[in-house]
């Protein structure tokens, strides 16, 4: 890759890292627009196949998708750069806010700064949903899979991995969906290379334990590494599936945070760039900084670093081990149809995230209720957020009507959102 092309690579992924608001739905939409539509570094099929694969992995699927796309362009070096650029800007912001929060309490002006950004992200999400659906839903079976996946997630609250498993099994056993391909891709790696890659990243993953021992074996740092490493292995479905698990253990079992602090941390992560799972950094900083009831700034920084390491190093492990197999999988007829079915299910997943995000952006109060096995999110009509609705309409005009860039849309809506908040 030429110097100018590498500079463009850094610029694009740096911009993605700085603009990746709105949780996984917004981030997936942003990357689709930039990587597929604007830069054309991946085509639609490659993007959807990669997204389907990342949806099957534990951890934040958007960060893993960014890592995979960088790997496709520049190999391991590209994957490292794109993955780090996706995470580090948000991690820096969250750390700064966590420090301010620990010293001074809540940050009420934050909602004013990001009011317009949420509205813009909503339009980016809906645009991506439309484009991915048009590419993935080409048969009656794919429409059925997408619809059932949405119902299973939004109304029945079924486990995410179970939905992906059923979609894959349907694709494997449904002969009408199987289409033989003329050319089949050969594996670009050997099994021994795969094991070497896995061994390297496993060593890196466990490295903090040795460093912690050298620091005197701080118990809280060991606890943070163990807790978030376990989280990295068992939490499927992205950040939303992680939150309940983190809240239950970090708040109730370990007492690292109060329920209010956990909700404040989630609010900070939702309104800053980067993966929503960066809320774990907020937890790690506060847990370590207040280990004995007093404030330890240095220990808090180590807690945040250990948490980030345990959360994101496994993501690089999953991608660098699995990425070389995605194209090979897509060349096998039955595996291809399994991936196609998963891609259709992903449309249902994005629709679920989009609707959940829309409700929480446009309404101040959304109540979760249950009717037998059915879970419903019901907005209080009287709580409709008029400024958010107006800003969403403006975002739609700029992004969809005038076809302006995501960056310009975010900047305009952020400025308008801050102005509206200050005026009213």
N, C-alpha and C positions, 0 to 999 in steps of 0.2 A: 504494500500500500504506500502511495506517495505521501510526502509530508503534508501536502495540502489536503489530501483525502483523510489522513489521520487527524488533522486539525478539525476537519469537518465532523469526524466521528466524535471527537471530544466535545465539540460545541453542541452537537445534537443531543448526546446523552447527558451532558451537563444541563442543558435546557430542560430535558425530560425530568431530571432529578429535582430541579427547582420548581417545576410546574405540576408535579405529580400530586395534586390534591384530590380529595374525594374518595379515599379508600380504594379498594381493588377495582370497583366498577369504573371510577373515573380514570384510574391509572391505565387500565387495559384499553379504555377508549382513547386516551391520549397517545399511547404507543401505537395503536392501530392507525391513527390519523397521521402521525409523524413518520413511522417506520414503513408502513405499507402505502399510504396514499401520497405523502409528500416526497419522501426519499426513495421509495420503491426498493428498499434493501431486502425486504421479504415480500413474496406475493401472498395473495389471500389464503391459498391452500396451506402454504408453509406456516403462516401466522396462526391459523386456526388449529393445525396439527400440533404446533408447539404449545398453544394455549390449552388444548385438550390434555396434552401430556403433563403440563404444569399443574393442571387442576387435579391430577391424580396424586400429586406429591404432597407430603406434609409441609407446612410452612406457607409463607406469603407468595401466592402464585404470580402476582404482578412483578415482584422483584426477580423471581426465577425466570419469568418471561423476558425481562430486560437482560438478564445474564445470558440466556440462550441466544437471543438475537445478536448480542455482542460476540458470542462464541461463533456464530455462523459467519460473521464478517471477518474476525481477526483471530479465531482460535481461542485458546485459554487466556491469552493476554487481553483479547477483546472482551471475553466474558467477565474477567476480573474487573476491568475498567468500567464496563457498562453496569455491572452489579453494584460496584462501590459508588459510582456516581448517582445511582438511583437511591442509595441508602444514606450516604454521608451528609448531603445538605439538610435533609430532614432530621438526621440524628444530631447534627450540630444545633439546629433550632430547638429541638425537644430538650436537649441537655441544658441549653441556656435558660429555657423556660422552667425546667425542673429546678434549677438553682434559684431562680427568682421566686418560684413557688415555695421552695423550702425556707427561704429567708423572709418573704413578705406575705405569703398566702396567695389567694386566688388572683387572677389577672383579668378583671372585667373588660378591659379595652380590647382583648383579643377577639371577641365575637364581632366587634365593630370592624376590625381590620379584615376579617375574612367573610363577612356577610355576602359581599358580591361574588367572591370566589366560589362559594358553594353554589350560588345560582348559575354561574357560568359552567361549573363542572357538571351540573344536572343536564345541561344541553349537550355537552360533550359526550356524556354517557348515553343519552338517547340517540344521538347521531350514530355512535358506534354500534349500539344494539340493532339499529335498522340495517346497517351495512353488513354486520356479521350474520344476521338472520337471513338476509337475501342470499348470501353466499353458502350458508350451511343448510338451509331448509329447502331442499329441491325435490323431495319425495313426500308422499303422504306419511310414510313411516317416520321420517325425520320431524315432521310437524307434530305427530303424536308423541314422539319421545320428548321433544321440547316442551310441549304442553304438560305432559305428565311430570316431567322434572320440575317445572315451575310449581305445579300443584303440590307435589311432594315436599318441596322446600318451603313455600310460602304459607300453605294452608295446613300441612301435616307435620311440618318441622322434622322431617325424617333425616337421619344422618347422611351427610354429604357423600361419604365414600360408598355407602350402600346404593345411592342413586347412580353414581358413576359405574359401579359394578354391574348393576342391572342393565344399564345402557350398553356396556361392553359385551355382556353375554348375549343380549338381543342381536347385536351386530354380528356376532360370531355364528349364531345358529339360524339366522334368517337368510335362506338361500337367495331370495329375491333381491337382497341388498348386495350380494357378492358379485363383483365384476372382475374378471381376470385381467391382469395387466400384461402388456407385451414385454415390458422390461422390468426386471427386478433389481433393486439396488443391492450392491455388495456392502458388507460391513467395512467401515473405514478403520476399525480398531480390532485388535485381537483380544481374547479373553484375558491373557496375561497383562496387556496394557490396561484393561479395565480394572483388574485387581490392583495394579500399581497405583493407578489414579485414586482408587478408593482408599488404599493404605496411606497414601500421602495426606489426603484430606482428613482421615481419621486421626492421624498423628497431630495435625494442626488443630483439630477440634479439641483434643485432650491436652494440648499444650498449656493452657492456663492453669491446670491443676499443678503442674510442676513449678510454674512461676509463683503461684499462691503459696506453695510449700516453702519457697525461698523467701517469701515475705513473712514467714512465721505462721503460715497456715490459718489465716483469718477465717473463722468459722462461717461468717456471713457470706464471704466470697465463694467458699466451697458450696454453700447452700444455694446461692444464686446460680452457679454454674450447673449444678446437678438439676435444679428445678427447671431451668430454661433449656437445658439439653434434652431433658425428658420431654418437654413441651415440643421441641423441634422434631421429635421422632413420632409423636402420637397425635398431633393436631392436624387433621385434614380439613380442606375446605377454606383455607385462608384465615385471615385475621378474625373474621366474625366468629368462627368456631373456637378461636383461642380465648376470646374475652371472658366467657363464662368460667372457663377453667382457671384462668389467671385470677379472676376476681374471687372465686371460691377459695383457692389455696392461699393467695397472697394476703387476702383480707381476713378470711375466717380461720384458716388453719394456722398460718404463720404470723398473722398480726403485723405485717410489714406496713400496711396502710389502713386507713379507715375507709368505710364505704364511700363517703363523700370525696375523699382524696382520690380514690380509684376512678370515680366518675369524672372528676376534674382532669385527671390524667388522660382519660379517654377523650375528653373534649379537646385537650391540647393536641393530641395526636390526630384527631379528625380535622382540625383546622390548620395543620401545618403540612408542608410537602413530605413525601416519602410514604412508606408503607404504614398502614394503621397499626401494625404490630409493633411499631416504635413505642407504643405505650409501655412495652416491657422495659425500655430504657428508663422511663420515668419511675417505674417500680423499683428497678435495680438501684438507681441513684438514691432514692429516699430510704430504701431498706438498709443500704450500707452507711449512708451519711448519718443515720439516727440509730445506729446499732445499740448504743448504751444509754439512749435518752438525751445525749448531747449531739451537737452538730460537728461532723468530721468531713470537711470539704474534700480532702484528698482521698479518703476512703470511699466517699460518694462517687468520685470520678472513677475509681477502680471498679466499684460496683456497676456503674453504667457500662464501662468497657467490657467487663466479664459478661454482662447480660447481652450486649450486642454481639460479642464473639459467639456465645452459645446459641444465639438465635439465628445468626446469618451464615456462619461458616458451614453448617449442615446444608444450607441452600446451595452453596457452591458445590458441595459434595454430590448432592442429588443430580444437579445439572451436568457437571463435568463427567460423571459416570454414565448418565442416561442419555445425554444429548446425541452422541454418535449413533444411537440406535433408533432415533425418531424417524429418519429417512428410510432406514431398513424396514422398520415396522410398517411404514406407509406404502411399501412396495409389496407386502404380502397380502393376498386377497382377503383372507379372513381377519387378519389383524387390521387391515385397512378399513373394513366395514365396522369393526369394533371401534376404531378411532373415529370413523364417520358418525357412528351413533353417539359416541361421547361428545363429539363436536355439536351435534344437535342438542344433547342434554346441556351443554355449556350455554347455549342460547337461553334455555330456561333458567339457568343459574344467573346469567347477566340480567335477565328480566326481573328475577327475584331481587337482586341487589339494586337494580334501577328503581323498582317500585318502592322498596324499603327506603332508599336514599331520598326519593322524591317526597314521600310522606314526611320524612323528618326535616327536610329543607323547607317545605311549603307550609307546614303546620307546626305551631308551637307545642301542641299537645297531641300525642298519638298513644292510644291505649291498646295494650295487647290483651285480648280476651280469648277464652276457650269455649267452644261449643262441642262437647263430646271430644272426639279426636281432632277436631278442627281448630287451628290457631288463626286468629284474625287480628290484623292491625287496623284499628278504627280511628281515623282522625277526628278530632273535635272541630266541626266546621267553623265554630266561632273563633277558633284559635288560628285561622288562616293568617299567614304572615304576608301582608300586602306588599311590603317592600321586597321581600324575597320573590314573590310572584312577579312583581313588576320587573325586577332585575333579571329574572329568568326569561321573560319575554324579550327584553333588550338583548340578552345573550343570544337568544334564538335568531333575532334579526341580524345581529353582527356575524354570528358563526354560520348560520344556515341560509339566511337571506342574502347577505352581502358577501358571503364566502371569505371572510377575513380569517386570519390565523388564530390558532388557539391562544398564543401569547398575547396578542392584541386584545382578544376577547376577555382574557383573565385580567389584564391590566385595567381596561376600561371599567369592567364590572367591579373590580376591587376598589377603584377610586370612587365610583358612584356609590358603592355600598358603604364606604367609610363616610362619605358626605351625607348620605341619608341617615345614617346612625347618629351623626353629630347634630343634624337638624331636628330630628324627632326623638 
